[in-house]
Amino acid sequence: MVRTSLTLPEDLWKACQHRAIETRSSLRAIIIEALTAYLNPPSKR
């Protein structure tokens, strides 16, 4: 694992926080999930 700091737009940060609360997850897990989905999009057949 690598530790880093980010500066995010406030509305994006709030949306991530809300999603974490809704899914009973952590902010860290939400960001990892979003980055993974962005970097590994479903392949088209």
N, CA, C and O atoms as a GROMACS GRO file, in nm:
protein
  180
    1MET      N    1   0.083  -0.119   0.000
    1MET     CA    2   0.000   0.000   0.000
    1MET      C    3   0.087   0.124   0.000
    1MET      O    4   0.199   0.124   0.051
    2VAL      N    5   0.034   0.229  -0.058
    2VAL     CA    6   0.100   0.358  -0.062
    2VAL      C    7   0.009   0.459   0.004
    2VAL      O    8  -0.113   0.456  -0.015
    3ARG      N    9   0.066   0.546   0.082
    3ARG     CA   10  -0.012   0.650   0.149
    3ARG      C   11   0.008   0.781   0.074
    3ARG      O   12   0.121   0.815   0.036
    4THR      N   13  -0.101   0.855   0.052
    4THR     CA   14  -0.093   0.981  -0.022
    4THR      C   15  -0.196   1.080   0.030
    4THR      O   16  -0.287   1.043   0.105
    5SER      N   17  -0.181   1.203  -0.009
    5SER     CA   18  -0.278   1.308   0.024
    5SER      C   19  -0.336   1.363  -0.105
    5SER      O   20  -0.266   1.374  -0.206
    6LEU      N   21  -0.462   1.397  -0.100
    6LEU     CA   22  -0.530   1.452  -0.218
    6LEU      C   23  -0.604   1.579  -0.180
    6LEU      O   24  -0.646   1.597  -0.066
    7THR      N   25  -0.619   1.666  -0.278
    7THR     CA   26  -0.706   1.782  -0.263
    7THR      C   27  -0.820   1.760  -0.361
    7THR      O   28  -0.800   1.753  -0.482
    8LEU      N   29  -0.942   1.748  -0.306
    8LEU     CA   30  -1.059   1.721  -0.387
    8LEU      C   31  -1.156   1.838  -0.381
    8LEU      O   32  -1.160   1.910  -0.282
    9PRO      N   33  -1.236   1.857  -0.487
    9PRO     CA   34  -1.343   1.955  -0.479
    9PRO      C   35  -1.437   1.914  -0.364
    9PRO      O   36  -1.464   1.795  -0.344
   10GLU      N   37  -1.486   2.011  -0.291
   10GLU     CA   38  -1.568   1.983  -0.173
   10GLU      C   39  -1.692   1.901  -0.206
   10GLU      O   40  -1.729   1.811  -0.130
   11ASP      N   41  -1.757   1.931  -0.320
   11ASP     CA   42  -1.878   1.856  -0.355
   11ASP      C   43  -1.847   1.709  -0.384
   11ASP      O   44  -1.927   1.621  -0.352
   12LEU      N   45  -1.733   1.681  -0.444
   12LEU     CA   46  -1.693   1.543  -0.471
   12LEU      C   47  -1.662   1.470  -0.340
   12LEU      O   48  -1.702   1.355  -0.322
   13TRP      N   49  -1.594   1.537  -0.250
   13TRP     CA   50  -1.563   1.479  -0.120
   13TRP      C   51  -1.691   1.446  -0.043
   13TRP      O   52  -1.703   1.339   0.017
   14LYS      N   53  -1.784   1.539  -0.045
   14LYS     CA   54  -1.912   1.518   0.025
   14LYS      C   55  -1.989   1.401  -0.037
   14LYS      O   56  -2.048   1.321   0.036
   15ALA      N   57  -1.988   1.391  -0.169
   15ALA     CA   58  -2.057   1.280  -0.236
   15ALA      C   59  -1.994   1.147  -0.197
   15ALA      O   60  -2.066   1.049  -0.175
   16CYS      N   61  -1.863   1.143  -0.187
   16CYS     CA   62  -1.795   1.021  -0.144
   16CYS      C   63  -1.830   0.987   0.000
   16CYS      O   64  -1.853   0.870   0.033
   17GLN      N   65  -1.834   1.087   0.085
   17GLN     CA   66  -1.871   1.065   0.225
   17GLN      C   67  -2.013   1.010   0.236
   17GLN      O   68  -2.037   0.916   0.311
   18HIS      N   69  -2.106   1.067   0.161
   18HIS     CA   70  -2.245   1.021   0.163
   18HIS      C   71  -2.255   0.877   0.113
   18HIS      O   72  -2.328   0.797   0.171
   19ARG      N   73  -2.182   0.844   0.006
   19ARG     CA   74  -2.186   0.708  -0.046
   19ARG      C   75  -2.130   0.610   0.057
   19ARG      O   76  -2.183   0.500   0.073
   20ALA      N   77  -2.024   0.649   0.125
   20ALA     CA   78  -1.967   0.563   0.228
   20ALA      C   79  -2.068   0.537   0.340
   20ALA      O   80  -2.081   0.424   0.387
   21ILE      N   81  -2.138   0.640   0.381
   21ILE     CA   82  -2.240   0.625   0.486
   21ILE      C   83  -2.354   0.536   0.437
   21ILE      O   84  -2.398   0.446   0.509
   22GLU      N   85  -2.402   0.561   0.314
   22GLU     CA   86  -2.513   0.484   0.258
   22GLU      C   87  -2.480   0.336   0.247
   22GLU      O   88  -2.566   0.250   0.270
   23THR      N   89  -2.356   0.305   0.213
   23THR     CA   90  -2.317   0.166   0.190
   23THR      C   91  -2.247   0.105   0.312
   23THR      O   92  -2.198  -0.008   0.307
   24ARG      N   93  -2.244   0.180   0.420
   24ARG     CA   94  -2.176   0.135   0.543
   24ARG      C   95  -2.034   0.091   0.512
   24ARG      O   96  -1.988  -0.014   0.557
   25SER      N   97  -1.967   0.174   0.436
   25SER     CA   98  -1.830   0.147   0.394
   25SER      C   99  -1.741   0.262   0.441
   25SER      O  100  -1.788   0.354   0.508
   26SER      N  101  -1.615   0.255   0.407
   26SER     CA  102  -1.523   0.364   0.443
   26SER      C  103  -1.498   0.452   0.321
   26SER      O  104  -1.517   0.410   0.207
   27LEU      N  105  -1.455   0.573   0.347
   27LEU     CA  106  -1.419   0.663   0.238
   27LEU      C  107  -1.307   0.601   0.155
   27LEU      O  108  -1.307   0.611   0.032
   28ARG      N  109  -1.214   0.539   0.222
   28ARG     CA  110  -1.102   0.472   0.155
   28ARG      C  111  -1.153   0.366   0.057
   28ARG      O  112  -1.108   0.359  -0.057
   29ALA      N  113  -1.246   0.284   0.102
   29ALA     CA  114  -1.301   0.178   0.018
   29ALA      C  115  -1.375   0.235  -0.103
   29ALA      O  116  -1.366   0.180  -0.213
   30ILE      N  117  -1.448   0.344  -0.083
   30ILE     CA  118  -1.522   0.407  -0.193
   30ILE      C  119  -1.425   0.460  -0.298
   30ILE      O  120  -1.448   0.441  -0.418
   31ILE      N  121  -1.319   0.524  -0.256
   31ILE     CA  122  -1.221   0.580  -0.350
   31ILE      C  123  -1.149   0.468  -0.424
   31ILE      O  124  -1.127   0.478  -0.545
   32ILE      N  125  -1.111   0.361  -0.353
   32ILE     CA  126  -1.045   0.248  -0.419
   32ILE      C  127  -1.138   0.186  -0.522
   32ILE      O  128  -1.096   0.155  -0.633
   33GLU      N  129  -1.264   0.168  -0.486
   33GLU     CA  130  -1.363   0.110  -0.579
   33GLU      C  131  -1.380   0.197  -0.703
   33GLU      O  132  -1.385   0.146  -0.815
   34ALA      N  133  -1.389   0.328  -0.683
   34ALA     CA  134  -1.408   0.420  -0.796
   34ALA      C  135  -1.286   0.422  -0.887
   34ALA      O  136  -1.301   0.420  -1.010
   35LEU      N  137  -1.168   0.426  -0.831
   35LEU     CA  138  -1.046   0.428  -0.913
   35LEU      C  139  -1.028   0.296  -0.988
   35LEU      O  140  -0.986   0.295  -1.103
   36THR      N  141  -1.060   0.186  -0.922
   36THR     CA  142  -1.050   0.055  -0.987
   36THR      C  143  -1.146   0.047  -1.106
   36THR      O  144  -1.108   0.000  -1.213
   37ALA      N  145  -1.268   0.092  -1.086
   37ALA     CA  146  -1.368   0.090  -1.195
   37ALA      C  147  -1.324   0.181  -1.309
   37ALA      O  148  -1.344   0.147  -1.426
   38TYR      N  149  -1.266   0.294  -1.279
   38TYR     CA  150  -1.222   0.388  -1.381
   38TYR      C  151  -1.103   0.333  -1.459
   38TYR      O  152  -1.097   0.346  -1.581
   39LEU      N  153  -1.009   0.271  -1.389
   39LEU     CA  154  -0.887   0.222  -1.453
   39LEU      C  155  -0.905   0.087  -1.519
   39LEU      O  156  -0.824   0.049  -1.604
   40ASN      N  157  -1.009   0.012  -1.483
   40ASN     CA  158  -1.036  -0.120  -1.540
   40ASN      C  159  -1.181  -0.128  -1.588
   40ASN      O  160  -1.260  -0.204  -1.533
   41PRO      N  161  -1.215  -0.051  -1.691
   41PRO     CA  162  -1.354  -0.052  -1.736
   41PRO      C  163  -1.390  -0.189  -1.794
   41PRO      O  164  -1.302  -0.263  -1.839
   42PRO      N  165  -1.519  -0.223  -1.793
   42PRO     CA  166  -1.561  -0.351  -1.851
   42PRO      C  167  -1.520  -0.358  -1.998
   42PRO      O  168  -1.535  -0.260  -2.072
   43SER      N  169  -1.470  -0.473  -2.039
   43SER     CA  170  -1.428  -0.485  -2.179
   43SER      C  171  -1.551  -0.501  -2.268
   43SER      O  172  -1.650  -0.562  -2.230
   44LYS      N  173  -1.541  -0.444  -2.387
   44LYS     CA  174  -1.650  -0.454  -2.484
   44LYS      C  175  -1.627  -0.577  -2.569
   44LYS      O  176  -1.514  -0.605  -2.609
   45ARG      N  177  -1.733  -0.651  -2.596
   45ARG     CA  178  -1.721  -0.772  -2.676
   45ARG      C  179  -1.772  -0.750  -2.814
   45ARG      O  180  -1.770  -0.841  -2.896
   0.00000   0.00000   0.00000
